């Protein structure tokens, strides 16, 4: 798995791949058993798998000198003074894990000066990994081999395939997608939405919520960018990372790049 065809591969790359792989195996073991589920202070679910994955990832990433910002740990803000930070979601799509859809992932990003320079997303149930390094391209690992991935060149909204959340799609988002003239819509869990766009299997993901946090998007940001696509907030602002407030305040738009401005212009008309 470490033979990803990226020249000048960062030493952290193999560390992130190991962490995603080992965390994924542990998650799958728990997935097949009876496990405890509880609720966090923000009413979101957490399982044994989230906790176990977090422990494994932290123990492996700790081989590097970089601070770790994880969804499952208290943020003491000491990371704010650091140039390089790991941003981790040990189990993205906990609701999908609980519902047994198989559509959950492990997300690890390395951020330098507020920009993701490395992104690795593991999809345990499909033994698939999406990975990218800044200026090195985006790749998908499946059936024992890495293949380069890229976005489509679809530029007409009516021909676009949109993906959205199974658990959090709002009526506002539904009606906006219809207003854009996009008829092909698929609900899918976790960061797999961005994986599909990066692999040329969809063109757009639109969310207007202010509940997305940095660990929900950091790895995806690197992958979609290296696949030739684009990720901004719904106002068109570029996303930055390792901020004091970890919420993305203005939603997220992910596209193949060619339809990005058209969607932003239509969204402006609503506000």
PyMOL commands that set and color helices and strands:
alter all, ss='L'
color gray80, all
select helices_A, chain A and resi 11-31+48-61+78-81+94-98+124-126+157-159+171-179+192-198+214-226+260-270
alter helices_A, ss='H'
color red, helices_A
select strands_A, chain A and resi 37-39+45-47+67-70+84-92+105-112+115-123+128-133+137-142+145-148+161-164+184-187+204-207+230-232+252-255
alter strands_A, ss='S'
color yellow, strands_A
deselect
rebuild
show_as cartoon
